[in-house]
Each structure stands twice: as structure tokens, then as C-alpha cells.
Amino acid sequence: MFQINDNYLKLPGSYLFSTIGKKVREYSESHPDRKIIRLGIGDVTLPLAPAITAALHSAVDEMGRAETFRGYAPDLGYDFLREAIAANDYRARGCDITADEIFVSDGAKCDSGNIQEIFSLDNRIAVCDPVYPVYVDSNVMAGRAGDYDPDSQTWSNVIYMPCTAENDFLPDLPKEAPDLIYLCFPNNPTGAAIRREQLQGWVDYAMKTGAVILYDAAYEAYITEPDVPHSIYECQGAKSCAIELRSFSKNAGFTGLRLGFTVVPKELKCGDVSLHALWARRHGTKYNGAPYIVQRAGEAVYSRAGKAQLQEQIAYYRKNAAYIYSGLKEAGYTVSGGVNSPYVWLKTPKGMTSWEFFDCLLENVNVVGTPGSGFGPGGEGYFRLTAFGSYENTVEAVDRIRTL
Ligand code: MLT
């Protein structure tokens, strides 16, 4: 008789964004006349930039001709894309990352869920609280998180690093020593950004204690302040203790196309064992590479036209973030984030729980956001709004919330 991986049974409820999707669907079915504005999941709304669609069309044509047709992609990614990433995202910022340290994938969500596979089940993870749920849930599925306590909504074997208004939503170094430290900056969900010298403190800590930092930089394109690092490799020593996860979703609108990458520097070792070699082995075994046409589209992100067009898109979403931030602040809300991030994090009014406020917004003003408690117990009493809607919808949503 077969048995299942019963770690899955330990997972409480469904994935956060599935739960929200279901609630909104039900509401919309019973209120078909209402115009619901969705500022919940961080999904982009602007269409792909012309430089990207042109690259897609041309790659599709190549695939339709015998002499330029391509079959399986190289499992770690095409050189043209890995070179473009190394040059633009790293060397241009003074980071010494080479193309062969870059592993192209179909997105940062998959990589951030999968990366834990190359580490021992005995490792202890540390996460910010609140946190992007994929980091915790993927460790639960693997059997590394221990047992769930429904009262505290925490896992017995996970080290939680509270991110509160008191510490500006930046975690303090943990008291217990973790083996794997998940950091995401600019942060999802709080929108907080870490300064370069603060991140250096984490790199120094990881080097001293022998931990690995799993650094999610999916939102780096939204950084506006010069002392906020775009990559952890801007810090001294990070190549010996950090893996970086990056996405094309938020900077280039690839949420539907799917493309991301992970950097595993060759210097990063556990004794004699190279983590680069382990991840290459994992990638080669379980993955056949992102589609050629999507990787060509990714290459276009770094073209002169692509860069200019995407700067406009990012500016558009930044304007939304600024509108949400100032509109709610003027209305008396306590807000943060939004400056180096497409997410605005607000305190729920009148002592409402995060889900009470979610229901209140959905039912009274037909606006969807994300309840902070869905990101962990530290998010209770908070709420996240995304800047990825259209400008008109963003303005209307904020104006509707102000009527409450
Ligand atoms: C979010 O809303 O937190 C993100 O869109 C989720 C994701 O990127 O997977």
C-alpha cells in the first residue's frame, strides 16, 4: 500500500493567493453588478513592452524554420541570456558574477520553493515574520519545519525574525543560529528596503556562523534610493555565503511568460562540496530549460529599447505606489513601503484583524488587497496593497477606501 508525503497534511489551509482568489470569485458571482478593483496579488497589468513582443515574434519565426529551429534548451539557460544578465545585472553594478554562475529558470517562485532541496533536512531555516509564504511552505513540504502550532501560527523548527514598525520592518539578527536565512529585499510583503551597510551586517553574520543567505531580489527594479543595494553581491564576501533569486515578472511583466534566474556563486561551498554543482545537478535532472522564445524575450529586456520601455513601465507602477501611499496617509492610515517597492503596507484601522479589513474592503468598497496575517502571525493587523493595477483603478480604489 502506498503512502503519501504526510508533510503535506501539516499545511494549514490553502495557498494564500488561492484563498483570496476563491473569496473574490464567490463575492463576484453573488454580486455580478459590482466593479471589483484587485490590488491583491502582485500581478502586473501593463502589456509586454514592444521590444519584448518583437523579440518573441522573431523567436517564434525562428522556431518555424528548419534552419533556425531549436529543440531542448540548454538546461542551465542559453548563453546569450546568461551573458546579458551577468553584464547588466551584475558587472554594471560592480558585482563579479559570471554567466556560468547564473541558472535560468521559469521564475523566482519555483526557484525559491526548490532551492531548499540541495540542503540537509537537518538545517534550520530563519524567515522574516511576515514572510512570502513559499519559503515556509516549501520547507514544510520537505519536512524541515517541524510541527505547526495553530495558536501561535508558527512552526516548531522555524526561527522567526519579527519585522515590526519598531524595527522599521527590518529583522534583527536571530538569537538562535539558523543554517539557512531567507531574506527578501525590497521586501514582500512590507515593502521595506534594506541599506547596503545593513545587508553587509547579514553577510558578515552568515560568514561568521557558516549560514547561507537565500536572497530574493525580485523587486530590485523598484529601488529609488542610492544606498539600497540591488543585489546581495554588492556586499563584501557575499559570494561565499549567498544565493540570489531574481525574476523577470515585476521588472518586465513576465508573470504570464515565466522567466527568472538564480545565482549560485562557485565560491559557495559546504566543506569541499560546491553548491553550484549541486544546483546544476538538480536543474539538469528535473528541468528542461525555459523556452527559447521566452529567453529571447528576456534578452530583449536588456536591449537599449527594452530598458527604456521598461523604465517607463516601472515609473508608471511607482506613480501608483506613490498615490496609494500618500492618499492613505492623508486619510489617516499608518502606511509604509511604496518608496523602493511596489507594495504599500498599512495598519488596519479601528483594531480590525487583517481578514476583517479584507472583508470590509471587499464588501463595502469592492477593493481587494492582501491580509497581512496571510504572510505570518507578524502580519496580523496589517494589510498589503499592490501598485500593479492600472493608474485609473488605483486612484479609484484609494478614493473608495477614503470614503470608509
Ligand atoms: C505576491 O503577490 O506576493 C506575488 O505576486 C506572489 C508571487 O510573485 O508569486
Residues whose N, C-alpha, C, O or C-beta is under 5 A from the ligand:
A	BS01	MLT	G40 I41 G42 D43 K109
